[in-house]
Amino acid sequence: MPEPREATTEQLSYVIHSMLLAHQTGILKVERSFGNIIEEGTIIFINGQVVQAAASQYRGAEASIDQLRGVEALNRLSEWGFCRFIFFQTSVEELSQISQRLLASPHTSPTPPPQLSPTPTPHTPPPNFRPGNERRADTRPLSSVTRPIPIVTGQMPVVNTPAPMGIPYRLQEGPAALQYIEQMKLSRTHRRLFLLIDGKRPAPDLAHLMGKAPEEVYRLLYELERAGLIKRTETR
């Protein structure tokens, strides 16, 4: 089984929202650091709904100095900006067994067992990315695969899945649009997706044409929309 790949994002809420829209089931692990302060989080999804969440803060090798669970943890994590994340996709049955083991053995490694099917999410630089802006403190591997993270025990209310994403359509056309994509330093993947947008294809169809996971295409669409290149039809 291939090892899960770490990815980065400029806004964790986009990743969370894409998991909801894609009706994902699995475990999302996140981490960021500031000097010797390390923050970690875990969000568990079942069919596009958040059922458990936890966030912890550490100073160096010391024990946790701040722990949040449930809604408070989800709210805290939703405010994160730049961070690293790994998503492990699994079935509801496997997820239930894993959660029980994690809760029963809080001091063991939270790394999911071999039956998990990790979903690699390649990193696509966001529109405001510039070479040299990488955080030096974020170049090391995620420590969340070796440090135990507390898991919520079912007290958290289910978060409703947001309304389906509307049909994306272009706001700019022709050579001027392609030139603008270059000016914004967007990737070739953004360009390819932009060219596939015709005002008729929904996001799942675009994901199929691109050969990418739905959550990755949702994220790319958000970035194109944020750059002012596309909009989405309103859903009813």
BALOBA-1460 file (C-alpha; in Angstrom, 3 decimals):
// residues 236
<rec num="1" residu="m" x="0.000" y="0.000" z="0.000"/>
<rec num="2" residu="p" x="1.489" y="3.396" z="-0.955"/>
<rec num="3" residu="e" x="2.280" y="5.779" z="1.843"/>
<rec num="4" residu="p" x="-0.096" y="8.735" z="2.259"/>
<rec num="5" residu="r" x="1.288" y="11.986" z="0.912"/>
<rec num="6" residu="e" x="1.364" y="15.207" z="2.851"/>
<rec num="7" residu="a" x="-0.093" y="18.298" z="1.216"/>
<rec num="8" residu="t" x="-0.323" y="21.953" z="2.184"/>
<rec num="9" residu="t" x="-3.064" y="24.537" z="2.001"/>
<rec num="10" residu="e" x="-3.279" y="28.278" z="2.543"/>
<rec num="11" residu="q" x="-6.730" y="27.942" z="4.142"/>
<rec num="12" residu="l" x="-7.797" y="24.800" z="6.009"/>
<rec num="13" residu="s" x="-11.484" y="25.707" z="5.754"/>
<rec num="14" residu="y" x="-11.286" y="25.090" z="1.983"/>
<rec num="15" residu="v" x="-10.040" y="21.557" z="2.597"/>
<rec num="16" residu="i" x="-12.742" y="20.887" z="5.191"/>
<rec num="17" residu="h" x="-15.456" y="22.265" z="2.920"/>
<rec num="18" residu="s" x="-14.268" y="20.174" z="-0.023"/>
<rec num="19" residu="m" x="-14.470" y="17.034" z="2.133"/>
<rec num="20" residu="l" x="-18.063" y="17.905" z="3.001"/>
<rec num="21" residu="l" x="-19.034" y="18.582" z="-0.603"/>
<rec num="22" residu="a" x="-17.411" y="15.345" z="-1.771"/>
<rec num="23" residu="h" x="-19.258" y="13.317" z="0.935"/>
<rec num="24" residu="q" x="-15.962" y="11.860" z="2.139"/>
<rec num="25" residu="t" x="-15.527" y="9.266" z="4.860"/>
<rec num="26" residu="g" x="-12.181" y="9.139" z="6.627"/>
<rec num="27" residu="i" x="-9.691" y="10.884" z="8.910"/>
<rec num="28" residu="l" x="-8.142" y="14.278" z="8.215"/>
<rec num="29" residu="k" x="-4.963" y="15.028" z="10.198"/>
<rec num="30" residu="v" x="-3.531" y="18.535" z="10.210"/>
<rec num="31" residu="e" x="-0.533" y="20.306" z="11.732"/>
<rec num="32" residu="r" x="1.153" y="23.698" z="11.822"/>
<rec num="33" residu="s" x="3.958" y="25.190" z="13.906"/>
<rec num="34" residu="f" x="5.167" y="28.554" z="15.154"/>
<rec num="35" residu="g" x="8.651" y="28.407" z="16.651"/>
<rec num="36" residu="n" x="8.530" y="25.699" z="19.318"/>
<rec num="37" residu="i" x="4.711" y="25.689" z="19.419"/>
<rec num="38" residu="i" x="3.122" y="22.808" z="17.526"/>
<rec num="39" residu="e" x="-0.620" y="22.639" z="16.845"/>
<rec num="40" residu="e" x="-2.300" y="19.462" z="15.685"/>
<rec num="41" residu="g" x="-5.827" y="18.491" z="14.783"/>
<rec num="42" residu="t" x="-7.963" y="15.551" z="13.733"/>
<rec num="43" residu="i" x="-11.325" y="15.693" z="11.967"/>
<rec num="44" residu="i" x="-13.365" y="12.564" z="11.271"/>
<rec num="45" residu="f" x="-15.874" y="12.572" z="8.416"/>
<rec num="46" residu="i" x="-18.674" y="10.108" z="7.719"/>
<rec num="47" residu="n" x="-20.483" y="10.520" z="4.396"/>
<rec num="48" residu="g" x="-19.636" y="14.207" z="4.224"/>
<rec num="49" residu="q" x="-20.493" y="15.035" z="7.825"/>
<rec num="50" residu="v" x="-18.099" y="15.924" z="10.629"/>
<rec num="51" residu="v" x="-18.741" y="13.555" z="13.528"/>
<rec num="52" residu="q" x="-15.591" y="14.037" z="15.624"/>
<rec num="53" residu="a" x="-12.927" y="16.728" z="15.934"/>
<rec num="54" residu="a" x="-9.993" y="17.444" z="18.227"/>
<rec num="55" residu="a" x="-7.266" y="20.087" z="18.397"/>
<rec num="56" residu="s" x="-4.140" y="20.149" z="20.572"/>
<rec num="57" residu="q" x="-1.272" y="22.541" z="21.149"/>
<rec num="58" residu="y" x="2.202" y="21.542" z="22.350"/>
<rec num="59" residu="r" x="5.357" y="23.398" z="23.321"/>
<rec num="60" residu="g" x="8.376" y="21.400" z="22.192"/>
<rec num="61" residu="a" x="8.374" y="17.920" z="23.714"/>
<rec num="62" residu="e" x="6.112" y="18.937" z="26.606"/>
<rec num="63" residu="a" x="2.656" y="17.535" z="27.170"/>
<rec num="64" residu="s" x="-0.319" y="19.249" z="25.582"/>
<rec num="65" residu="i" x="-0.820" y="22.791" z="26.897"/>
<rec num="66" residu="d" x="-4.195" y="23.287" z="25.224"/>
<rec num="67" residu="q" x="-6.806" y="20.785" z="24.095"/>
<rec num="68" residu="l" x="-10.162" y="21.336" z="22.437"/>
<rec num="69" residu="r" x="-12.785" y="18.849" z="21.343"/>
<rec num="70" residu="g" x="-16.030" y="18.810" z="19.429"/>
<rec num="71" residu="v" x="-17.477" y="22.054" z="18.095"/>
<rec num="72" residu="e" x="-14.790" y="24.203" z="19.741"/>
<rec num="73" residu="a" x="-12.065" y="22.164" z="18.046"/>
<rec num="74" residu="l" x="-13.780" y="22.352" z="14.652"/>
<rec num="75" residu="n" x="-14.203" y="26.120" z="14.970"/>
<rec num="76" residu="r" x="-10.545" y="26.526" z="15.919"/>
<rec num="77" residu="l" x="-9.326" y="24.376" z="13.028"/>
<rec num="78" residu="s" x="-11.598" y="26.179" z="10.550"/>
<rec num="79" residu="e" x="-9.708" y="29.398" z="11.331"/>
<rec num="80" residu="w" x="-6.329" y="27.932" z="10.411"/>
<rec num="81" residu="g" x="-4.443" y="29.426" z="7.491"/>
<rec num="82" residu="f" x="-1.308" y="27.756" z="6.132"/>
<rec num="83" residu="c" x="-0.863" y="24.181" z="7.375"/>
<rec num="84" residu="r" x="-0.020" y="20.622" z="6.355"/>
<rec num="85" residu="f" x="-2.571" y="17.832" z="6.128"/>
<rec num="86" residu="i" x="-3.048" y="14.153" z="5.314"/>
<rec num="87" residu="f" x="-6.382" y="12.515" z="4.517"/>
<rec num="88" residu="f" x="-6.998" y="8.795" z="5.055"/>
<rec num="89" residu="q" x="-10.090" y="7.569" z="3.200"/>
<rec num="90" residu="t" x="-11.850" y="4.524" z="4.624"/>
<rec num="91" residu="s" x="-15.233" y="2.866" z="5.005"/>
<rec num="92" residu="v" x="-17.693" y="3.621" z="7.783"/>
<rec num="93" residu="e" x="-17.133" y="0.151" z="9.266"/>
<rec num="94" residu="e" x="-13.350" y="0.527" z="9.331"/>
<rec num="95" residu="l" x="-13.639" y="4.038" z="10.722"/>
<rec num="96" residu="s" x="-15.816" y="2.848" z="13.595"/>
<rec num="97" residu="q" x="-13.270" y="0.178" z="14.547"/>
<rec num="98" residu="i" x="-10.349" y="2.595" z="14.300"/>
<rec num="99" residu="s" x="-12.098" y="5.221" z="16.429"/>
<rec num="100" residu="q" x="-12.839" y="2.640" z="19.113"/>
<rec num="101" residu="r" x="-9.184" y="1.538" z="19.217"/>
<rec num="102" residu="l" x="-7.957" y="5.127" z="19.390"/>
<rec num="103" residu="l" x="-10.327" y="5.900" z="22.234"/>
<rec num="104" residu="a" x="-9.440" y="2.716" z="24.076"/>
<rec num="105" residu="s" x="-5.677" y="3.322" z="23.733"/>
<rec num="106" residu="p" x="-5.067" y="7.067" z="23.920"/>
<rec num="107" residu="h" x="-1.286" y="6.666" z="24.362"/>
<rec num="108" residu="t" x="-0.686" y="4.642" z="21.229"/>
<rec num="109" residu="s" x="0.194" y="6.011" z="17.841"/>
<rec num="110" residu="p" x="-2.836" y="7.336" z="15.964"/>
<rec num="111" residu="t" x="-1.454" y="6.172" z="12.622"/>
<rec num="112" residu="p" x="-4.317" y="4.333" z="10.873"/>
<rec num="113" residu="p" x="-3.818" y="0.594" z="10.410"/>
<rec num="114" residu="p" x="-2.913" y="-0.989" z="7.049"/>
<rec num="115" residu="q" x="-6.512" y="-1.478" z="5.906"/>
<rec num="116" residu="l" x="-6.932" y="2.247" z="5.420"/>
<rec num="117" residu="s" x="-6.807" y="3.493" z="1.828"/>
<rec num="118" residu="p" x="-4.927" y="6.800" z="1.897"/>
<rec num="119" residu="t" x="-6.050" y="9.370" z="-0.636"/>
<rec num="120" residu="p" x="-3.069" y="11.468" z="-1.743"/>
<rec num="121" residu="t" x="-3.941" y="15.089" z="-2.364"/>
<rec num="122" residu="p" x="-1.249" y="16.801" z="-4.449"/>
<rec num="123" residu="h" x="-0.431" y="20.352" z="-3.488"/>
<rec num="124" residu="t" x="-1.396" y="23.038" z="-5.971"/>
<rec num="125" residu="p" x="0.022" y="26.486" z="-5.172"/>
<rec num="126" residu="p" x="-2.763" y="28.999" z="-4.445"/>
<rec num="127" residu="p" x="-3.083" y="32.245" z="-6.437"/>
<rec num="128" residu="n" x="-1.144" y="34.280" z="-3.878"/>
<rec num="129" residu="f" x="1.735" y="31.794" z="-3.740"/>
<rec num="130" residu="r" x="5.161" y="33.199" z="-4.562"/>
<rec num="131" residu="p" x="8.427" y="31.235" z="-4.654"/>
<rec num="132" residu="g" x="10.359" y="31.787" z="-1.466"/>
<rec num="133" residu="n" x="7.264" y="32.193" z="0.711"/>
<rec num="134" residu="e" x="7.456" y="28.648" z="2.048"/>
<rec num="135" residu="r" x="7.435" y="28.379" z="5.834"/>
<rec num="136" residu="r" x="10.778" y="26.961" z="6.905"/>
<rec num="137" residu="a" x="9.235" y="25.618" z="10.106"/>
<rec num="138" residu="d" x="6.845" y="23.503" z="8.027"/>
<rec num="139" residu="t" x="9.386" y="21.484" z="6.039"/>
<rec num="140" residu="r" x="9.691" y="18.596" z="8.466"/>
<rec num="141" residu="p" x="7.327" y="15.571" z="8.366"/>
<rec num="142" residu="l" x="4.039" y="15.717" z="10.218"/>
<rec num="143" residu="s" x="4.598" y="14.728" z="13.822"/>
<rec num="144" residu="s" x="0.923" y="13.795" z="14.105"/>
<rec num="145" residu="v" x="1.796" y="10.323" z="12.846"/>
<rec num="146" residu="t" x="3.816" y="9.697" z="16.006"/>
<rec num="147" residu="r" x="2.053" y="11.779" z="18.665"/>
<rec num="148" residu="p" x="-1.311" y="10.645" z="20.102"/>
<rec num="149" residu="i" x="-4.226" y="12.961" z="19.333"/>
<rec num="150" residu="p" x="-7.407" y="12.906" z="21.436"/>
<rec num="151" residu="i" x="-10.585" y="11.898" z="19.654"/>
<rec num="152" residu="v" x="-14.061" y="13.186" z="20.446"/>
<rec num="153" residu="t" x="-16.343" y="10.573" z="21.967"/>
<rec num="154" residu="g" x="-19.591" y="11.211" z="20.160"/>
<rec num="155" residu="q" x="-20.812" y="14.309" z="22.039"/>
<rec num="156" residu="m" x="-20.415" y="16.464" z="18.955"/>
<rec num="157" residu="p" x="-23.512" y="17.328" z="16.899"/>
<rec num="158" residu="v" x="-23.352" y="16.412" z="13.235"/>
<rec num="159" residu="v" x="-22.448" y="19.262" z="10.904"/>
<rec num="160" residu="n" x="-24.828" y="19.505" z="7.977"/>
<rec num="161" residu="t" x="-23.385" y="19.048" z="4.522"/>
<rec num="162" residu="p" x="-23.483" y="22.332" z="2.592"/>
<rec num="163" residu="a" x="-25.691" y="22.753" z="-0.428"/>
<rec num="164" residu="p" x="-24.306" y="21.245" z="-3.632"/>
<rec num="165" residu="m" x="-21.934" y="23.460" z="-5.548"/>
<rec num="166" residu="g" x="-23.555" y="25.280" z="-8.471"/>
<rec num="167" residu="i" x="-22.414" y="24.953" z="-12.061"/>
<rec num="168" residu="p" x="-19.175" y="26.903" z="-12.599"/>
<rec num="169" residu="y" x="-19.022" y="29.364" z="-15.493"/>
<rec num="170" residu="r" x="-16.350" y="31.717" z="-16.773"/>
<rec num="171" residu="l" x="-16.208" y="35.428" z="-16.080"/>
<rec num="172" residu="q" x="-13.365" y="35.968" z="-18.540"/>
<rec num="173" residu="e" x="-12.777" y="34.523" z="-21.997"/>
<rec num="174" residu="g" x="-10.122" y="34.263" z="-24.667"/>
<rec num="175" residu="p" x="-6.443" y="35.191" z="-24.613"/>
<rec num="176" residu="a" x="-7.017" y="37.836" z="-21.935"/>
<rec num="177" residu="a" x="-8.230" y="35.156" z="-19.511"/>
<rec num="178" residu="l" x="-5.230" y="32.916" z="-20.178"/>
<rec num="179" residu="q" x="-2.880" y="35.852" z="-19.756"/>
<rec num="180" residu="y" x="-4.550" y="36.687" z="-16.452"/>
<rec num="181" residu="i" x="-4.036" y="33.101" z="-15.275"/>
<rec num="182" residu="e" x="-0.313" y="33.506" z="-15.947"/>
<rec num="183" residu="q" x="-0.226" y="36.855" z="-14.159"/>
<rec num="184" residu="m" x="-1.857" y="35.286" z="-11.111"/>
<rec num="185" residu="k" x="0.808" y="32.553" z="-11.108"/>
<rec num="186" residu="l" x="-1.825" y="29.838" z="-11.251"/>
<rec num="187" residu="s" x="-0.746" y="26.321" z="-12.161"/>
<rec num="188" residu="r" x="-1.237" y="24.416" z="-15.397"/>
<rec num="189" residu="t" x="-3.857" y="22.396" z="-13.574"/>
<rec num="190" residu="h" x="-5.832" y="25.581" z="-12.903"/>
<rec num="191" residu="r" x="-5.514" y="26.496" z="-16.594"/>
<rec num="192" residu="r" x="-6.679" y="23.067" z="-17.743"/>
<rec num="193" residu="l" x="-9.685" y="23.159" z="-15.429"/>
<rec num="194" residu="f" x="-10.550" y="26.695" z="-16.549"/>
<rec num="195" residu="l" x="-10.568" y="25.592" z="-20.201"/>
<rec num="196" residu="l" x="-12.921" y="22.693" z="-19.370"/>
<rec num="197" residu="i" x="-15.465" y="24.986" z="-17.718"/>
<rec num="198" residu="d" x="-18.325" y="25.628" z="-20.152"/>
<rec num="199" residu="g" x="-21.194" y="26.646" z="-17.873"/>
<rec num="200" residu="k" x="-22.812" y="23.217" z="-18.269"/>
<rec num="201" residu="r" x="-20.535" y="20.705" z="-16.569"/>
<rec num="202" residu="p" x="-20.944" y="20.254" z="-12.793"/>
<rec num="203" residu="a" x="-17.926" y="19.774" z="-10.559"/>
<rec num="204" residu="p" x="-18.134" y="15.932" z="-10.489"/>
<rec num="205" residu="d" x="-18.015" y="15.828" z="-14.311"/>
<rec num="206" residu="l" x="-15.011" y="18.147" z="-14.309"/>
<rec num="207" residu="a" x="-13.301" y="15.895" z="-11.766"/>
<rec num="208" residu="h" x="-13.920" y="12.889" z="-14.032"/>
<rec num="209" residu="l" x="-12.517" y="14.692" z="-17.086"/>
<rec num="210" residu="m" x="-9.470" y="15.827" z="-15.126"/>
<rec num="211" residu="g" x="-8.888" y="12.397" z="-13.591"/>
<rec num="212" residu="k" x="-8.719" y="13.956" z="-10.136"/>
<rec num="213" residu="a" x="-10.478" y="13.441" z="-6.819"/>
<rec num="214" residu="p" x="-13.600" y="15.606" z="-6.378"/>
<rec num="215" residu="e" x="-12.183" y="17.381" z="-3.330"/>
<rec num="216" residu="e" x="-9.131" y="18.461" z="-5.344"/>
<rec num="217" residu="v" x="-11.326" y="19.903" z="-8.105"/>
<rec num="218" residu="y" x="-13.511" y="21.689" z="-5.548"/>
<rec num="219" residu="r" x="-10.393" y="23.315" z="-4.132"/>
<rec num="220" residu="l" x="-9.193" y="24.370" z="-7.581"/>
<rec num="221" residu="l" x="-12.608" y="25.844" z="-8.361"/>
<rec num="222" residu="y" x="-12.525" y="27.846" z="-5.135"/>
<rec num="223" residu="e" x="-9.134" y="29.237" z="-6.098"/>
<rec num="224" residu="l" x="-10.313" y="30.145" z="-9.613"/>
<rec num="225" residu="e" x="-13.355" y="31.824" z="-8.115"/>
<rec num="226" residu="r" x="-11.244" y="33.684" z="-5.585"/>
<rec num="227" residu="a" x="-9.060" y="34.917" z="-8.470"/>
<rec num="228" residu="g" x="-12.137" y="36.364" z="-10.178"/>
<rec num="229" residu="l" x="-12.005" y="33.996" z="-13.152"/>
<rec num="230" residu="i" x="-15.214" y="32.046" z="-12.580"/>
<rec num="231" residu="k" x="-18.457" y="32.045" z="-10.622"/>
<rec num="232" residu="r" x="-21.033" y="29.410" z="-9.816"/>
<rec num="233" residu="t" x="-24.730" y="29.320" z="-10.476"/>
<rec num="234" residu="e" x="-26.881" y="29.610" z="-7.370"/>
<rec num="235" residu="t" x="-28.348" y="26.365" z="-6.069"/>
<rec num="236" residu="r" x="-31.953" y="26.038" z="-4.956"/>
